[in-house]
């Protein structure tokens, strides 16, 4: 559990960092899509409605225009009858025509005479009686004669275009009754704001198609209009009404509704996504906090367990130490008595070789027992180091002089005479002695013990290397454990004491070993006081 | 010249007997005491050149006897199986001739007793 990474959250994964969470992104896409769809649908509905209204209005306009031209046809029929029954009295026709003529307009009656058509009655701006009408007009006249109902047409007369409405046979066979009006160059009709169709742009064509050459009138110069095309009948011909609205027919508010939906919906979506995102982040943060707290709790529990285990171990070791101390002290008295007794026996033995030999064995074993007792007491007497400046080279030679090398063992090495440490001299010497003694014992067949002391940065390093038996990995791993020993003799406290002393000085001890090649112990003690001593 | 008088004080009979035998073998006149009180009385009533005394004994201990010895005191060699507390160490260092830790080499004790004897006269 403790090995599990503290931050396993997606937010801490390396790689691309998305600005939104998945949930927020989905909400954004769904709601945003809904808003856009609503906007588009509303716009389509409004367009459809707009078109329906435009169609309705255009129909009405076409009906108005159609009825106006029907009125003209009726007037032409009436005037034709007046001209036909007046027996060539043009004054009667002129008087009747005056009531329906607008300014610049003309009314006339023509009669087919051979190839040409000549004026037989006239009113307004129309040509005089007896004149032949121009060919383009005559062509329309012939169409009127062959058609039932009013026909219409445009013709260029000099600088002006004229609109003609012609009713064939209106004043008798071979006659045509005409209404003519000039179309100004500027054909734009000003629609008054109050008129019923004031909000429409209108173009009227004298044909079924919006052909510019057949344009009769328009309310705008911006042609062609992109609006609705509405064909309607004028007499016999089909005219075209093209309309476009200049103002939303459904109302400006309704027209803007899709954009209002889009903006308001967009704002609502942004708000919702912000809330969702904030909630998501809050939740992630809370989850991360929980994970962090859980991890730190687990760490604390693990530390507590380690501390507890250490405490138990320390308590065990303390109990063992207490036992060692008591037993050690209690053994000292009997050992002293035995030593004395052996002395007396040696005196009594005189020259008896056999007795002297056995006594020597007893003395040797007593010494071994004494050494064990000393080890026990050294281990149990662990105390805080009493620090003084210690010259390391001096300490090394003192330790070497305490235990002379056994036969066959050479001692070598170099110690830097300038090297000082702040240490408890007695404790450090004991630590070193243990290493030296171990080195000797590891070389029963002789070898070389190398003791060197060098400066390593702000620490002193003392290395004790032997060319002896070496150790297995298992032995090396347990070598500093109290009461662990690989030797036939000894209770396994020497290196434990050494380690404790070194660590009490804030130092470390390491060991390297190769079976059958030897071992090397390195003590590193911080030479914190090195500078002050050197000064 | 009369032999040097040595008082051996130890609550352990084995230690008393073996030390007495060794010292007598080397020509010393030896008296024995099994506790501090007896040793103190003996020192008051009789003159000894050297006292070889254990520190830890039931009742009065060796350091206490050492501190209250009359004037001139005999040369005292203390024996101990324990480390001395710091406060006692100073007193012992001031008044005792030597202190030996059990178990000791017999030869070393003999050498100390010899030196102490020479110093007492």
Interface residues (C-beta under 8 A of the other chain):
Chain A: X329 X330 X332 X333 X334 X335 X336 X337 X338 X339 X340 X341 X343 X344 X347 X366 X370 X381
Chain B: X12 X14 X15 X18 X19 X21 X22 X25 X79 X81 X82 X83 X101 X102 X103 X104 X105 X106 X107
